[in-house]
Amino acid sequence: ILCADKIINVWKLREFRLIIYGSTTKDPDYAEECRVLAKLCGIEKNVEIAGFGQANLVLPRGWVFLNSSKTEGMPLALGEAGLAGLPVVCTDVGGSYEVVSDSEMIFGAIAPPRDPDELARSVLKVL
């Protein structure tokens, strides 16, 4: 959400939309924190907390797949996004780097964790 705030409010790309998929019931306090943060940033109309979605239905809607995890194991969603033809922007945690790169290139962009400014730059780089 802080990455979207930078894109929308600092760089003035007012049409930017962030759709967040994932459980809203497993940790309802976190989902509410996300809603509150979007509202505090003034981007609540640009941010949708969509709950769970079927990858084959939701991925084609996107222009870029963003995974801003602070920790991660082996993120299969990155592979799904790549197979759907989306450029991937992710944080350099867990196995993310290995999923979105090979020995010669990165298929998207990788940003350090907990750095919304660099994450925003990475999103714009692949768009």
C-alpha positions as protocol buffer text, in pm:
chain_id: "A"
residue {
  index: 1
  type: ILE
  ca { x: 0 y: 0 z: 0 }
}
residue {
  index: 2
  type: LEU
  ca { x: 290 y: 236 z: 72 }
}
residue {
  index: 3
  type: CYS
  ca { x: 430 y: 150 z: -271 }
}
residue {
  index: 4
  type: ALA
  ca { x: 94 y: 241 z: -430 }
}
residue {
  index: 5
  type: ASP
  ca { x: 88 y: 561 z: -223 }
}
residue {
  index: 6
  type: LYS
  ca { x: 423 y: 662 z: -374 }
}
residue {
  index: 7
  type: ILE
  ca { x: 306 y: 586 z: -728 }
}
residue {
  index: 8
  type: ILE
  ca { x: -29 y: 764 z: -689 }
}
residue {
  index: 9
  type: ASN
  ca { x: 45 y: 1058 z: -462 }
}
residue {
  index: 10
  type: VAL
  ca { x: 411 y: 1136 z: -523 }
}
residue {
  index: 11
  type: TRP
  ca { x: 447 y: 1047 z: -890 }
}
residue {
  index: 12
  type: LYS
  ca { x: 84 y: 1148 z: -965 }
}
residue {
  index: 13
  type: LEU
  ca { x: -17 y: 835 z: -1156 }
}
residue {
  index: 14
  type: ARG
  ca { x: -377 y: 868 z: -1039 }
}
residue {
  index: 15
  type: GLU
  ca { x: -506 y: 580 z: -1255 }
}
residue {
  index: 16
  type: PHE
  ca { x: -286 y: 324 z: -1078 }
}
residue {
  index: 17
  type: ARG
  ca { x: -484 y: 47 z: -907 }
}
residue {
  index: 18
  type: LEU
  ca { x: -369 y: -207 z: -654 }
}
residue {
  index: 19
  type: ILE
  ca { x: -578 y: -522 z: -617 }
}
residue {
  index: 20
  type: ILE
  ca { x: -476 y: -730 z: -316 }
}
residue {
  index: 21
  type: TYR
  ca { x: -566 y: -1099 z: -319 }
}
residue {
  index: 22
  type: GLY
  ca { x: -550 y: -1327 z: -16 }
}
residue {
  index: 23
  type: SER
  ca { x: -746 y: -1430 z: 286 }
}
residue {
  index: 24
  type: THR
  ca { x: -936 y: -1156 z: 465 }
}
residue {
  index: 25
  type: THR
  ca { x: -1063 y: -1396 z: 733 }
}
residue {
  index: 26
  type: LYS
  ca { x: -740 y: -1564 z: 846 }
}
residue {
  index: 27
  type: ASP
  ca { x: -615 y: -1235 z: 992 }
}
residue {
  index: 28
  type: PRO
  ca { x: -906 y: -988 z: 979 }
}
residue {
  index: 29
  type: ASP
  ca { x: -713 y: -730 z: 1183 }
}
residue {
  index: 30
  type: TYR
  ca { x: -443 y: -718 z: 915 }
}
residue {
  index: 31
  type: ALA
  ca { x: -702 y: -678 z: 640 }
}
residue {
  index: 32
  type: GLU
  ca { x: -854 y: -390 z: 835 }
}
residue {
  index: 33
  type: GLU
  ca { x: -509 y: -233 z: 889 }
}
residue {
  index: 34
  type: CYS
  ca { x: -463 y: -241 z: 511 }
}
residue {
  index: 35
  type: ARG
  ca { x: -797 y: -68 z: 457 }
}
residue {
  index: 36
  type: VAL
  ca { x: -713 y: 196 z: 717 }
}
residue {
  index: 37
  type: LEU
  ca { x: -367 y: 257 z: 569 }
}
residue {
  index: 38
  type: ALA
  ca { x: -513 y: 301 z: 221 }
}
residue {
  index: 39
  type: LYS
  ca { x: -762 y: 551 z: 360 }
}
residue {
  index: 40
  type: LEU
  ca { x: -492 y: 740 z: 554 }
}
residue {
  index: 41
  type: CYS
  ca { x: -290 y: 765 z: 233 }
}
residue {
  index: 42
  type: GLY
  ca { x: -597 y: 889 z: 47 }
}
residue {
  index: 43
  type: ILE
  ca { x: -586 y: 602 z: -201 }
}
residue {
  index: 44
  type: GLU
  ca { x: -880 y: 392 z: -80 }
}
residue {
  index: 45
  type: LYS
  ca { x: -1046 y: 426 z: -423 }
}
residue {
  index: 46
  type: ASN
  ca { x: -731 y: 290 z: -589 }
}
residue {
  index: 47
  type: VAL
  ca { x: -685 y: -7 z: -353 }
}
residue {
  index: 48
  type: GLU
  ca { x: -914 y: -308 z: -357 }
}
residue {
  index: 49
  type: ILE
  ca { x: -883 y: -583 z: -97 }
}
residue {
  index: 50
  type: ALA
  ca { x: -1040 y: -860 z: -299 }
}
residue {
  index: 51
  type: GLY
  ca { x: -1004 y: -1169 z: -81 }
}
residue {
  index: 52
  type: PHE
  ca { x: -921 y: -1498 z: -248 }
}
residue {
  index: 53
  type: GLY
  ca { x: -922 y: -1520 z: -624 }
}
residue {
  index: 54
  type: GLN
  ca { x: -874 y: -1800 z: -875 }
}
residue {
  index: 55
  type: ALA
  ca { x: -539 y: -1745 z: -1045 }
}
residue {
  index: 56
  type: ASN
  ca { x: -669 y: -1831 z: -1392 }
}
residue {
  index: 57
  type: LEU
  ca { x: -940 y: -1565 z: -1358 }
}
residue {
  index: 58
  type: VAL
  ca { x: -760 y: -1283 z: -1179 }
}
residue {
  index: 59
  type: LEU
  ca { x: -412 y: -1288 z: -1329 }
}
residue {
  index: 60
  type: PRO
  ca { x: -526 y: -1192 z: -1680 }
}
residue {
  index: 61
  type: ARG
  ca { x: -673 y: -870 z: -1530 }
}
residue {
  index: 62
  type: GLY
  ca { x: -331 y: -744 z: -1425 }
}
residue {
  index: 63
  type: TRP
  ca { x: -48 y: -559 z: -1591 }
}
residue {
  index: 64
  type: VAL
  ca { x: 209 y: -657 z: -1331 }
}
residue {
  index: 65
  type: PHE
  ca { x: 219 y: -907 z: -1045 }
}
residue {
  index: 66
  type: LEU
  ca { x: 350 y: -764 z: -720 }
}
residue {
  index: 67
  type: ASN
  ca { x: 457 y: -974 z: -423 }
}
residue {
  index: 68
  type: SER
  ca { x: 578 y: -750 z: -142 }
}
residue {
  index: 69
  type: SER
  ca { x: 641 y: -1020 z: 119 }
}
residue {
  index: 70
  type: LYS
  ca { x: 866 y: -954 z: 418 }
}
residue {
  index: 71
  type: THR
  ca { x: 935 y: -1328 z: 444 }
}
residue {
  index: 72
  type: GLU
  ca { x: 869 y: -1608 z: 199 }
}
residue {
  index: 73
  type: GLY
  ca { x: 946 y: -1973 z: 134 }
}
residue {
  index: 74
  type: MET
  ca { x: 919 y: -2080 z: -228 }
}
residue {
  index: 75
  type: PRO
  ca { x: 650 y: -1848 z: -370 }
}
residue {
  index: 76
  type: LEU
  ca { x: 456 y: -2053 z: -625 }
}
residue {
  index: 77
  type: ALA
  ca { x: 237 y: -1752 z: -705 }
}
residue {
  index: 78
  type: LEU
  ca { x: 536 y: -1588 z: -878 }
}
residue {
  index: 79
  type: GLY
  ca { x: 561 y: -1883 z: -1114 }
}
residue {
  index: 80
  type: GLU
  ca { x: 187 y: -1872 z: -1181 }
}
residue {
  index: 81
  type: ALA
  ca { x: 210 y: -1503 z: -1265 }
}
residue {
  index: 82
  type: GLY
  ca { x: 500 y: -1565 z: -1500 }
}
residue {
  index: 83
  type: LEU
  ca { x: 312 y: -1846 z: -1674 }
}
residue {
  index: 84
  type: ALA
  ca { x: 19 y: -1605 z: -1718 }
}
residue {
  index: 85
  type: GLY
  ca { x: 255 y: -1366 z: -1899 }
}
residue {
  index: 86
  type: LEU
  ca { x: 271 y: -1100 z: -1627 }
}
residue {
  index: 87
  type: PRO
  ca { x: 597 y: -930 z: -1541 }
}
residue {
  index: 88
  type: VAL
  ca { x: 676 y: -997 z: -1175 }
}
residue {
  index: 89
  type: VAL
  ca { x: 793 y: -748 z: -914 }
}
residue {
  index: 90
  type: CYS
  ca { x: 886 y: -904 z: -584 }
}
residue {
  index: 91
  type: THR
  ca { x: 1092 y: -852 z: -275 }
}
residue {
  index: 92
  type: ASP
  ca { x: 1421 y: -1037 z: -240 }
}
residue {
  index: 93
  type: VAL
  ca { x: 1310 y: -1282 z: 29 }
}
residue {
  index: 94
  type: GLY
  ca { x: 1311 y: -1661 z: 48 }
}
residue {
  index: 95
  type: GLY
  ca { x: 1323 y: -1824 z: -293 }
}
residue {
  index: 96
  type: SER
  ca { x: 1176 y: -1528 z: -483 }
}
residue {
  index: 97
  type: TYR
  ca { x: 1498 y: -1442 z: -665 }
}
residue {
  index: 98
  type: GLU
  ca { x: 1540 y: -1800 z: -785 }
}
residue {
  index: 99
  type: VAL
  ca { x: 1181 y: -1813 z: -914 }
}
residue {
  index: 100
  type: VAL
  ca { x: 1202 y: -1492 z: -1121 }
}
residue {
  index: 101
  type: SER
  ca { x: 1556 y: -1524 z: -1257 }
}
residue {
  index: 102
  type: ASP
  ca { x: 1798 y: -1756 z: -1424 }
}
residue {
  index: 103
  type: SER
  ca { x: 2174 y: -1731 z: -1457 }
}
residue {
  index: 104
  type: GLU
  ca { x: 2146 y: -1455 z: -1719 }
}
residue {
  index: 105
  type: MET
  ca { x: 1842 y: -1240 z: -1649 }
}
residue {
  index: 106
  type: ILE
  ca { x: 1563 y: -1136 z: -1416 }
}
residue {
  index: 107
  type: PHE
  ca { x: 1209 y: -1174 z: -1549 }
}
residue {
  index: 108
  type: GLY
  ca { x: 1065 y: -861 z: -1391 }
}
residue {
  index: 109
  type: ALA
  ca { x: 1222 y: -672 z: -1102 }
}
residue {
  index: 110
  type: ILE
  ca { x: 1338 y: -747 z: -750 }
}
residue {
  index: 111
  type: ALA
  ca { x: 1340 y: -495 z: -465 }
}
residue {
  index: 112
  type: PRO
  ca { x: 1468 y: -517 z: -110 }
}
residue {
  index: 113
  type: PRO
  ca { x: 1206 y: -604 z: 153 }
}
residue {
  index: 114
  type: ARG
  ca { x: 1051 y: -319 z: 354 }
}
residue {
  index: 115
  type: ASP
  ca { x: 1148 y: -56 z: 97 }
}
residue {
  index: 116
  type: PRO
  ca { x: 827 y: 87 z: -55 }
}
residue {
  index: 117
  type: ASP
  ca { x: 1017 y: 351 z: -253 }
}
residue {
  index: 118
  type: GLU
  ca { x: 1232 y: 95 z: -434 }
}
residue {
  index: 119
  type: LEU
  ca { x: 931 y: -133 z: -477 }
}
residue {
  index: 120
  type: ALA
  ca { x: 741 y: 154 z: -643 }
}
residue {
  index: 121
  type: ARG
  ca { x: 1037 y: 223 z: -875 }
}
residue {
  index: 122
  type: SER
  ca { x: 1047 y: -147 z: -963 }
}
residue {
  index: 123
  type: VAL
  ca { x: 676 y: -153 z: -1048 }
}
residue {
  index: 124
  type: LEU
  ca { x: 713 y: 147 z: -1277 }
}
residue {
  index: 125
  type: LYS
  ca { x: 1024 y: -6 z: -1438 }
}
residue {
  index: 126
  type: VAL
  ca { x: 832 y: -311 z: -1556 }
}
residue {
  index: 127
  type: LEU
  ca { x: 521 y: -118 z: -1660 }
}
